[in-house]
Amino acid sequence: MRSYKTTVYACYLGSITQAALINLTPVLFAVLLREYGLSYGALGFLVLTNFVTQVGADVAFSKAVDRHGFRPFVLAAGALSLVGLGVFAAAPLLFPAHPLVGFFAGTVIFSGAGGLLELLLSPIVDALPGEEKTRAMALLHSMYCWGQAATVLVTTAALALGVPWQAIVLGWMLLPAADLLLFLRAPLNHKPPEETLPIRGLARQRVFWLALGAIVFGAAAEVTMAQYASSFLDLGLGIPKLFGDVAGMCGFALMMGLGRTLLGLWGDRWDLPRVLGASVLLAVCCYLTAAALPAAAVVACAATGLFVAGLWPGTLVVASRKMPLAGASMFALLSAGGDLGASLSGWLTGVGADALLAAGFSQQTALRAAVGAAALFPLGAWLFYRRLRKQQQE
């Protein structure tokens, strides 16, 4: 019997790589602000670019993957990751007068790679045989969180030691390079598209639209804190960057990893819509606490990770339970919805902070108000989880 251990390890490393591609730039926000005079709106635009590009990759390549298989696209993801990170690091050299152009170009390239990984990893694991698949699926989403924590911790430590940010970005190229080598020899299965529910069938399912709304707002609740915790604690509250990144941003990732691991181990026993609905209400409290109580902000940022942990994977589980014949198309469309929510929330938060700065408010007030307003995202998710629970009981 073929061994799929290399496939599982490649998918785990792919999830960690995706986490690095998404979370590396936010750790560098404060550095980019100081060195290149970028606005919060420009940084929010990079977040928007990241996730919009992932949405495009999710939608554009789902049918091609069904037709041609996983391998050419997962190898392309590794290659694009390397090119994108290289362009991002070289942006000040390539575009000395307008480095934002280079940051944008690099973000588009490596975000396309991140979108491909998001599209491919779950179906690759889902196509594995027997028990290897069960364990792998339980841990795959938690690997993203451990990758996010590692990205924050290693990058912050390197910055504290005086390593140039360009060298840090180039160092993270080791991850996609290693993953590319693993996928070159990993055995891959592929489910034929005729065995799954087509997109037209999905569109007729009310639960699909409820899950789509839940994942849009749930992803917004998750990513806004993940993307802005570093800048918020540093520039908004004056907390030393090293402490804020390690205790707040890295703490967020570790708590989210814990939450997703628990979901993978025991989620089958839970009434997921009810648990997720309670979680997002607690996330609302965390956002408001972080904005209103500086003394508790670090703890609130970290705790948010636990309460948003299950929103993305949990919504996928709820949808797959109600639509067992749905295949890769459902994962692709729901992931695209999550990326859309993440991109708009990051951009809107940055634009909101800039608007308050332009109105004469201080940087601290602007950031705290923007983070407080972001509590609307988990509140929106709660409304959809309420309806999902009613739908599940029907």
C-alpha positions as MATLAB code, in Angstrom:
seq = 'MRSYKTTVYACYLGSITQAALINLTPVLFAVLLREYGLSYGALGFLVLTNFVTQVGADVAFSKAVDRHGFRPFVLAAGALSLVGLGVFAAAPLLFPAHPLVGFFAGTVIFSGAGGLLELLLSPIVDALPGEEKTRAMALLHSMYCWGQAATVLVTTAALALGVPWQAIVLGWMLLPAADLLLFLRAPLNHKPPEETLPIRGLARQRVFWLALGAIVFGAAAEVTMAQYASSFLDLGLGIPKLFGDVAGMCGFALMMGLGRTLLGLWGDRWDLPRVLGASVLLAVCCYLTAAALPAAAVVACAATGLFVAGLWPGTLVVASRKMPLAGASMFALLSAGGDLGASLSGWLTGVGADALLAAGFSQQTALRAAVGAAALFPLGAWLFYRRLRKQQQE';
ca = [
       0.000    0.000    0.000;
       1.256    3.465   -0.864;
       2.362    5.661    2.018;
       0.821    9.092    2.097;
       2.933   10.418    4.968;
       4.880   12.680    2.611;
       1.568   14.045    1.304;
       0.342   14.795    4.817;
       3.620   16.487    5.774;
       3.596   18.509    2.560;
       0.055   19.709    3.296;
       0.991   20.639    6.859;
       4.010   22.593    5.622;
       1.818   24.161    2.940;
      -0.574   25.411    5.620;
       2.352   26.835    7.605;
       3.640   28.480    4.414;
       0.231   30.014    3.778;
       0.272   31.431    7.306;
       3.651   33.035    6.679;
       2.477   34.560    3.400;
      -0.563   36.128    5.075;
       0.917   37.212    8.407;
       4.475   38.294    7.598;
       3.573   41.730    6.228;
       1.445   42.793    9.257;
       4.385   42.122   11.609;
       6.373   44.528    9.443;
       3.659   47.220    9.373;
       5.297   49.451   11.987;
       8.688   49.151   10.251;
       7.217   50.017    6.851;
       5.342   52.962    8.361;
       8.507   54.400    9.869;
      10.942   53.723    7.014;
       8.764   54.557    4.005;
       6.079   56.874    5.366;
       3.186   54.651    4.315;
      -0.319   55.463    5.533;
      -2.634   53.114    7.387;
      -4.820   53.134    4.298;
      -1.867   51.919    2.200;
      -1.191   49.116    4.670;
      -4.879   48.224    4.680;
      -4.732   48.212    0.881;
      -1.972   45.583    1.034;
      -4.242   43.476    3.267;
      -7.081   44.002    0.780;
      -4.780   43.016   -2.098;
      -3.658   39.884   -0.276;
      -7.115   38.504    0.277;
      -8.736   39.729   -2.949;
      -5.976   37.951   -4.876;
      -6.675   34.794   -2.874;
     -10.369   35.098   -3.745;
      -9.427   35.370   -7.411;
      -7.232   32.278   -7.194;
      -9.938   30.295   -5.387;
     -12.544   31.095   -8.040;
     -10.346   31.077  -11.142;
      -8.612   27.741  -10.643;
     -11.252   25.483   -9.037;
     -12.454   24.006  -12.346;
      -8.922   23.739  -13.739;
      -7.850   21.762  -10.676;
     -10.745   19.332  -11.207;
      -9.677   18.919  -14.822;
      -5.882   18.684  -14.528;
      -5.303   17.419  -10.986;
      -3.524   18.847   -7.980;
       0.181   18.572   -8.764;
       0.786   21.292  -11.388;
      -1.055   23.860   -9.306;
       0.493   23.008   -5.956;
       3.948   23.190   -7.555;
       3.008   26.544   -9.085;
       2.036   27.751   -5.593;
       5.553   27.030   -4.321;
       7.179   28.808   -7.261;
       4.925   31.879   -6.966;
       5.638   32.083   -3.222;
       9.361   32.313   -3.903;
       8.977   34.952   -6.605;
       6.497   37.054   -4.609;
       8.590   37.165   -1.449;
      11.653   38.049   -3.528;
       9.877   40.961   -5.235;
       8.502   42.213   -1.891;
      11.977   42.203   -0.304;
      13.495   43.964   -3.334;
      10.738   46.605   -3.622;
      12.849   49.556   -2.353;
      15.554   48.661   -4.891;
      13.194   47.993   -7.790;
      11.005   51.055   -7.129;
      13.094   53.496   -5.049;
      10.719   56.423   -5.631;
       7.543   54.417   -4.973;
       8.307   51.293   -2.934;
       4.576   50.731   -2.403;
       4.406   49.647   -6.056;
       6.882   46.859   -5.332;
       5.109   45.891   -2.126;
       1.878   45.679   -4.112;
       3.428   43.584   -6.901;
       5.069   41.162   -4.469;
       1.834   40.874   -2.499;
      -0.169   40.026   -5.619;
       2.287   37.263   -6.575;
       2.649   35.554   -3.202;
      -1.060   36.030   -2.430;
      -1.865   34.120   -5.610;
       0.278   31.329   -4.186;
      -1.584   31.558   -0.874;
      -4.917   31.322   -2.705;
      -3.782   28.204   -4.537;
      -2.690   26.603   -1.267;
      -6.026   27.466    0.306;
      -7.853   25.951   -2.666;
      -5.749   22.785   -2.820;
      -4.778   21.643    0.675;
      -8.197   20.619    2.017;
      -9.201   18.668   -1.132;
      -5.773   16.979   -1.239;
      -6.215   15.799    2.346;
      -9.869   14.923    1.699;
      -8.752   12.635   -1.142;
      -6.391   10.630    1.092;
      -7.428    7.053    1.898;
      -8.775    5.774    5.206;
      -7.552    6.819    8.597;
      -4.687    8.944    7.394;
      -7.255   11.404    6.067;
      -9.212   11.570    9.335;
      -6.236   12.526   11.449;
      -4.791   14.862    8.826;
      -8.017   16.827    8.426;
      -8.287   17.240   12.198;
      -4.874   18.904   12.346;
      -4.564   20.698    9.001;
      -6.296   23.916   10.040;
      -4.415   24.082   13.334;
      -1.134   24.068   11.393;
      -2.032   27.479   10.001;
      -2.186   28.825   13.548;
       1.145   27.338   14.587;
       2.600   28.799   11.396;
       1.146   32.193   12.251;
       2.654   32.018   15.751;
       6.038   31.025   14.356;
       5.929   33.835   11.797;
       5.204   36.428   14.466;
       7.699   35.071   16.984;
      10.631   34.558   14.610;
      10.085   37.815   12.718;
       9.712   39.859   15.900;
      12.820   38.313   17.439;
      14.809   38.967   14.268;
      13.693   42.608   14.184;
      14.609   42.992   17.862;
      18.097   41.650   17.084;
      18.533   44.258   14.348;
      18.147   41.967   11.327;
      17.060   44.021    8.278;
      13.468   43.367    7.337;
      14.497   42.470    3.777;
      16.713   39.651    5.066;
      13.836   38.377    7.204;
      11.514   38.206    4.193;
      14.152   36.366    2.160;
      14.685   33.928    5.034;
      11.015   32.939    4.969;
      11.525   31.746    1.394;
      12.918   28.523    2.890;
       9.378   27.344    3.697;
       7.918   27.330    0.166;
      11.204   25.971   -1.196;
      11.007   22.964    1.138;
       7.293   22.471    0.436;
       7.938   22.531   -3.301;
      10.444   19.692   -2.912;
       7.989   17.638   -0.822;
       5.154   18.006   -3.326;
       7.442   16.980   -6.189;
       7.456   13.402   -4.832;
       4.302   13.214   -2.678;
       1.608   10.811   -3.970;
      -1.639   12.649   -4.743;
      -5.136   11.274   -5.279;
      -7.807   13.133   -7.207;
     -11.597   12.810   -6.934;
     -13.435   12.932  -10.274;
     -15.807   15.926  -10.490;
     -18.847   13.806  -11.450;
     -18.964   12.411   -7.886;
     -19.676   15.792   -6.310;
     -22.574   18.280   -6.118;
     -22.215   20.894   -8.901;
     -22.167   24.628   -8.244;
     -25.771   24.951   -9.493;
     -26.832   22.470   -6.844;
     -24.973   24.370   -4.141;
     -26.672   27.631   -5.123;
     -30.069   26.060   -4.441;
     -29.124   25.157   -0.860;
     -30.151   27.747    1.738;
     -27.563   26.402    4.165;
     -24.831   27.231    1.646;
     -25.751   30.923    1.646;
     -25.980   30.998    5.438;
     -22.561   29.341    5.700;
     -21.176   31.830    3.171;
     -22.424   34.784    5.229;
     -21.067   33.241    8.428;
     -17.612   32.658    6.955;
     -17.452   36.185    5.457;
     -18.025   37.808    8.854;
     -16.142   35.103   10.758;
     -13.032   35.553    8.642;
     -13.312   39.319    9.111;
     -13.439   38.827   12.883;
     -10.403   36.546   12.782;
      -8.183   38.451   10.391;
      -8.770   42.016   11.608;
      -7.280   41.270   15.011;
      -4.539   39.100   13.496;
      -3.531   41.822   11.043;
      -3.767   44.876   13.306;
      -2.780   43.589   16.759;
       0.905   44.410   16.224;
       0.360   48.005   15.066;
      -2.504   48.556   17.509;
      -0.503   47.546   20.579;
       2.667   49.332   19.424;
       1.367   52.573   17.910;
      -2.094   52.751   19.420;
      -1.280   51.913   23.037;
       2.480   52.530   23.232;
       3.219   48.967   24.319;
       6.799   47.966   23.383;
       6.712   46.143   20.056;
       8.613   43.081   21.262;
       6.249   42.509   24.184;
       3.118   43.365   22.211;
       3.997   41.058   19.333;
       4.976   38.119   21.527;
       2.226   38.403   24.151;
      -0.527   39.834   21.953;
      -0.091   38.814   18.337;
       1.776   35.563   18.981;
      -0.554   34.834   21.883;
      -3.477   35.293   19.484;
      -2.009   32.714   17.102;
      -1.252   30.217   19.868;
      -4.753   30.505   21.313;
      -6.243   30.094   17.851;
      -4.089   27.015   17.302;
      -5.331   25.582   20.592;
      -8.933   26.293   19.658;
      -8.605   24.631   16.243;
      -6.893   21.605   17.733;
      -9.793   21.202   20.181;
     -12.227   21.583   17.303;
     -10.437   18.869   15.363;
     -10.421   16.473   18.323;
     -13.937   16.993   19.715;
     -15.888   19.069   17.204;
     -17.947   16.038   16.133;
     -19.505   15.941   19.608;
     -20.525   19.618   19.631;
     -23.570   21.524   18.449;
     -21.266   23.615   16.277;
     -23.593   26.506   15.325;
     -24.399   27.003   19.006;
     -20.737   26.817   20.089;
     -19.613   29.131   17.288;
     -22.406   31.590   18.050;
     -21.291   31.800   21.680;
     -17.676   32.154   20.577;
     -18.329   35.171   18.369;
     -20.165   36.950   21.174;
     -17.083   36.474   23.346;
     -14.996   37.787   20.457;
     -17.147   40.942   20.433;
     -16.305   41.408   24.116;
     -12.595   40.975   23.360;
     -12.602   43.613   20.620;
     -14.406   46.125   22.843;
     -12.144   45.346   25.798;
      -8.992   45.805   23.719;
     -10.218   49.191   22.489;
     -11.576   50.514   25.777;
      -9.231   49.103   28.432;
      -5.509   49.507   27.590;
      -4.490   47.599   30.722;
      -6.282   44.498   29.434;
      -5.600   44.980   25.728;
      -2.821   42.404   25.389;
      -4.893   39.721   27.109;
      -7.941   40.644   25.013;
      -5.967   40.422   21.762;
      -4.636   36.979   22.683;
      -8.019   35.711   23.913;
      -9.657   36.746   20.650;
      -7.638   33.989   18.978;
      -9.407   31.312   21.044;
     -12.882   32.653   20.299;
     -12.401   33.069   16.537;
     -10.467   29.798   16.143;
     -13.364   27.662   15.011;
     -15.162   30.136   12.771;
     -13.539   29.257    9.442;
     -13.034   25.465    9.817;
     -16.191   25.092   11.896;
     -18.314   26.711    9.202;
     -16.837   24.323    6.631;
     -17.749   21.385    8.885;
     -21.333   22.623    9.345;
     -21.749   23.087    5.601;
     -20.296   19.671    4.751;
     -22.564   17.961    7.298;
     -25.652   19.503    5.722;
     -24.367   18.999    2.150;
     -22.421   15.708    2.204;
     -22.248   15.501   -1.604;
     -20.540   18.878   -1.927;
     -16.948   18.682   -3.086;
     -14.051   20.967   -3.896;
     -16.312   23.653   -5.365;
     -17.983   24.213   -2.009;
     -14.617   24.507   -0.249;
     -13.422   26.917   -2.941;
     -16.492   29.171   -2.809;
     -16.646   29.285    0.988;
     -12.912   29.984    1.158;
     -13.378   32.759   -1.399;
     -16.084   34.216    0.837;
     -13.739   34.056    3.806;
     -11.021   35.809    1.828;
     -13.490   38.493    0.758;
     -14.502   39.168    4.353;
     -10.880   39.238    5.474;
      -9.833   41.613    2.702;
     -12.658   44.104    3.162;
     -12.334   44.126    6.952;
      -8.589   44.821    6.823;
      -9.043   47.589    4.283;
     -12.018   49.179    6.072;
     -10.177   49.174    9.389;
      -7.204   50.954    7.826;
      -9.408   53.474    6.015;
     -11.334   54.143    9.221;
      -8.137   54.855   11.166;
      -6.928   57.223    8.411;
     -10.260   59.068    8.367;
     -10.049   59.712   12.097;
      -6.444   60.896   11.761;
      -7.512   63.288    8.983;
     -10.284   64.574   11.252;
      -7.668   65.608   13.810;
      -7.809   62.703   16.249;
      -4.590   61.337   17.704;
      -3.014   58.137   16.401;
      -3.894   56.356   19.634;
      -7.551   57.410   19.477;
      -7.852   56.549   15.796;
      -6.490   53.023   16.223;
      -8.505   52.295   19.337;
     -11.717   53.492   17.665;
     -10.995   51.421   14.534;
     -10.407   48.268   16.590;
     -13.543   48.926   18.635;
     -15.624   49.362   15.478;
     -14.298   46.023   14.219;
     -16.472   44.346   16.886;
     -19.230   44.629   14.266;
     -17.607   41.775   12.325;
     -18.068   39.020   14.952;
     -21.492   40.460   15.705;
     -22.445   39.953   12.063;
     -21.191   36.369   12.218;
     -23.389   35.732   15.259;
     -26.525   36.595   13.259;
     -25.682   33.951   10.655;
     -24.814   31.282   13.219;
     -28.221   31.805   14.836;
     -29.890   31.048   11.506;
     -27.560   28.113   10.821;
     -28.579   26.538   14.115;
     -32.263   26.851   13.224;
     -31.515   25.350    9.802;
     -29.634   22.454   11.405;
     -32.607   21.677   13.651;
     -35.018   21.476   10.701;
];
